[in-house]
Amino acid sequence: MDTAETGRHPLDSASVLNAKKTLFELLGRVGVFRGEAEELVALVEAGAVADAHSEAGKAAGAPAGHAELYVTGWHDGARAVGEEFARVAERALERAIGPAVSGPMGGARVHHPVGRVDVERAKVAVTPLHLAFSTTSDLDPEVSDEVLTAVLGTMSVVGRVGYAGQLERFTEAHRQRLDRLYARYGPGSPIAVHGRYSLLHSPTSIAVLERLTGSPAALRAEWEHAELPPAWLEGLSIAWQASETPQD
C-alpha cells in the first residue's frame, strides 16, 4: 500500500492495540502471565524506537542543489528528530522496566528482584552462544535457572535488559579462548559432567564466565546468597585461567 496516496499508515493506533491484545491473548493461553507479556512487548516497542533512532541517524544528507540556509535547516531538523527519537526510546524503556535508578551493572538484588522473564531472556541469549562451542546441556534445568538468577542478580535492571548484547560482545572478544576452554573441559572432553567442571556442560557457563571477568566480587556474593556449589564457580575459574594460552 502506498501510504503517500492515502495520507496515513495502515497501522493506526487501533490496529496496533488490536495486535497487542491478540498477542497477550495467545501468550496467556500458553501460560505467560499478563505482566510478563506486557514487559516483553514493552521491551520490543522500546527496541523498535531505538532502531528507528539509529536508522534516522544514517539518513542521507540534505538534497543537493539547495542553498546553505536550506542545508542548515535540514540538518537542524534531522538533529531535532533524532533527539526526540532518543527521548521517546527512553520513555518506552521506562514503561517496560521502570525508571533506571542505578548503573548498568550495579547491585540489584534488593531493589530489583530477578524475575522469570529475566531468566527466560537470559536462557534465550546464552543457548545459541554455548552451542557455538559445545553441545546440548546435561545440567538440570532447575539448576540452570538458579545459576542465571545469581548471574542476573549482579546487575541493575538496565544491565539485564542489555545483557544479550553484552554476552555477544564477550563471546566475540574471547572466541579463541572459549574454543580452547570447551574443547578441554566441556562436553566431548575427557572431563566428566559431575564435578567441579559441571557448569561447562551448561549454557549458563557463558553467562557465569562473563560475570567472572566483569564483576567477580558481585558474582561470588550472589553465588553464596543462592547457596550454589562453590566448587562449580572455582572449577570454572580454574578452567578459564588454564585456557588463557594454547597448550604446547
C-alpha positions in Angstrom: 0.0 0.0 0.0 1.2 3.5 -0.9 0.8 5.5 2.3 1.7 8.6 0.5 -1.5 8.3 -1.5 -3.8 7.5 1.4 -2.2 10.1 3.8 -2.0 7.7 6.7 -0.2 4.4 7.7 -2.4 1.3 7.8 -1.1 0.5 11.3 -3.1 3.2 13.1 -3.3 3.2 16.9 -6.4 1.0 17.0 -4.8 -1.7 14.8 -1.6 -1.7 16.9 -3.6 -2.1 20.1 -5.6 -4.9 18.5 -2.3 -6.7 17.6 -1.0 -6.3 21.1 -4.3 -7.6 22.7 -4.2 -10.6 20.3 -0.6 -11.3 21.3 -1.5 -11.1 25.0 -4.4 -13.5 24.5 -2.2 -16.0 22.7 0.6 -15.8 25.3 -1.9 -16.1 28.1 -3.2 -19.4 26.6 0.3 -20.9 26.9 0.8 -19.8 30.5 2.6 -16.5 30.2 1.3 -14.1 32.8 -0.1 -10.8 31.6 2.5 -8.7 33.4 5.3 -10.7 31.9 3.8 -10.4 28.4 3.4 -6.7 28.8 7.1 -6.4 29.9 8.3 -8.3 26.8 6.1 -6.3 24.4 7.2 -3.0 26.0 10.8 -4.0 25.5 10.2 -4.8 21.9 8.5 -1.5 21.5 11.4 0.3 23.1 13.8 -1.6 20.9 11.8 -0.6 17.8 12.1 3.1 18.7 15.8 2.7 19.4 16.2 1.1 16.0 14.3 3.9 14.4 16.6 6.4 16.1 19.6 4.5 14.7 18.2 4.4 11.2 17.3 8.1 11.3 21.0 8.8 12.2 22.0 7.0 9.0 19.7 9.1 6.8 21.3 10.8 3.8 22.2 14.5 4.0 20.2 17.3 2.5 19.3 17.1 -1.2 21.9 18.6 -3.5 21.4 21.9 -5.2 20.0 23.9 -2.3 21.2 27.0 -0.6 23.3 26.9 2.6 20.4 28.1 4.6 18.3 25.2 3.4 21.0 22.7 4.2 21.5 24.1 7.7 17.8 23.9 8.3 17.7 20.3 7.0 20.5 19.3 9.4 18.9 21.1 12.4 15.6 19.4 11.7 17.3 16.0 11.4 19.1 16.6 14.7 15.8 17.6 16.4 14.1 14.4 15.1 17.0 12.3 16.3 16.9 13.8 19.7 13.2 13.3 20.0 13.6 9.7 18.9 16.1 9.3 21.8 13.7 10.7 24.3 10.8 8.5 23.0 13.1 5.5 23.3 14.0 6.4 26.8 10.3 6.8 27.8 9.5 3.5 26.2 12.2 1.7 28.1 11.0 3.3 31.4 7.5 2.0 30.6 9.0 -1.5 30.3 11.3 -1.6 33.3 10.6 1.5 35.4 12.9 4.4 35.9 16.6 3.4 35.9 17.9 4.1 39.4 21.4 2.6 39.2 24.2 2.0 36.7 24.1 -0.8 34.1 26.0 -3.3 36.3 25.2 -2.0 39.8 24.0 -4.3 42.5 20.3 -5.0 42.0 19.1 -7.9 44.2 17.5 -5.8 46.9 15.7 -3.2 44.7 15.2 -5.2 41.5 14.5 -8.9 42.2 15.3 -11.2 39.3 12.0 -12.3 37.6 11.0 -15.2 35.4 11.1 -13.1 32.3 14.7 -12.0 33.1 15.8 -15.7 33.4 14.0 -16.7 30.3 15.5 -13.9 28.2 19.0 -14.9 29.6 18.3 -18.5 28.5 17.4 -17.5 25.0 20.6 -15.4 24.9 23.1 -18.0 26.2 21.9 -21.1 24.5 23.0 -20.4 20.9 26.2 -18.9 22.2 27.0 -22.0 24.1 26.1 -24.2 21.2 28.7 -22.4 19.1 31.4 -24.0 21.3 29.7 -27.1 22.7 26.8 -29.5 22.5 23.5 -29.7 24.3 23.4 -29.4 28.1 23.2 -32.3 30.6 22.7 -30.0 33.6 19.3 -29.9 35.4 17.1 -27.1 34.0 16.2 -26.1 37.6 19.8 -25.7 38.5 20.3 -23.6 35.3 17.6 -21.2 36.5 19.3 -20.9 39.9 22.6 -20.1 38.2 21.2 -17.5 35.9 19.3 -15.9 38.8 22.6 -15.5 40.6 24.2 -14.1 37.5 21.4 -11.6 36.8 21.4 -10.6 40.5 24.8 -8.9 39.9 23.2 -6.3 37.6 20.8 -3.5 37.7 17.5 -3.8 35.7 19.1 -1.8 32.9 22.0 -4.2 32.7 19.7 -7.1 32.4 17.8 -5.5 29.5 21.0 -5.2 27.5 22.6 -8.4 28.7 22.1 -10.3 25.4 24.3 -7.8 23.6 26.8 -7.9 26.4 27.1 -11.7 26.1 27.6 -11.5 22.3 30.4 -8.9 22.8 32.0 -11.1 25.4 32.0 -14.3 23.3 33.3 -12.4 20.2 36.1 -10.9 22.2 37.1 -14.3 23.7 36.2 -16.7 20.9 39.6 -18.5 20.7 39.9 -18.8 24.4 36.3 -20.2 24.7 37.1 -22.7 21.9 40.1 -24.0 24.0 38.0 -24.0 27.2 35.2 -26.1 25.9 37.5 -28.4 24.0 39.4 -29.2 27.1 36.7 -29.3 29.8 33.3 -29.3 28.1 31.1 -32.0 26.6 33.1 -34.3 24.4 36.2 -33.8 26.5 37.6 -36.5 29.0 36.2 -34.4 31.9 33.0 -35.8 33.5 29.9 -33.8 33.8 29.7 -34.4 37.5 32.4 -32.5 39.3 34.0 -29.1 39.6 33.7 -28.5 35.8 29.9 -29.3 35.6 28.9 -25.8 34.6 30.8 -26.2 31.3 28.2 -28.7 30.3 25.5 -26.0 30.6 24.7 -22.9 28.5 24.8 -20.9 31.8 28.6 -21.2 31.7 28.8 -18.4 29.1 27.0 -16.0 31.5 29.0 -17.1 34.5 32.2 -16.6 32.6 31.2 -13.1 31.5 30.4 -12.2 35.1 33.6 -13.8 36.4 35.6 -11.4 34.1 33.3 -8.4 34.5 32.1 -8.5 38.1 33.7 -11.3 40.1 33.1 -10.0 43.6 29.4 -9.4 42.9 29.0 -12.8 41.3 30.6 -14.6 44.3 28.3 -12.7 46.7 25.2 -13.7 44.7 26.5 -17.3 44.3 26.8 -17.6 48.1 23.4 -16.0 48.6 21.9 -18.6 46.3 23.7 -21.4 48.1 25.1 -22.8 44.8 28.1 -25.2 45.0 31.3 -23.2 45.5 33.2 -25.9 43.6 31.3 -25.1 40.4 32.5 -21.5 40.4 36.0 -22.3 41.5 36.3 -25.1 38.8 35.1 -22.7 36.1 37.5 -20.1 37.3 40.4 -22.5 37.2 39.5 -23.8 33.7 39.1 -20.3 32.4 42.6 -19.3 33.7 44.1 -22.5 32.2 42.6 -21.8 28.8 44.2 -18.4 28.5 47.0 -19.8 26.4 47.2 -22.7 23.9 48.6 -26.0 25.2 52.1 -26.9 23.9 
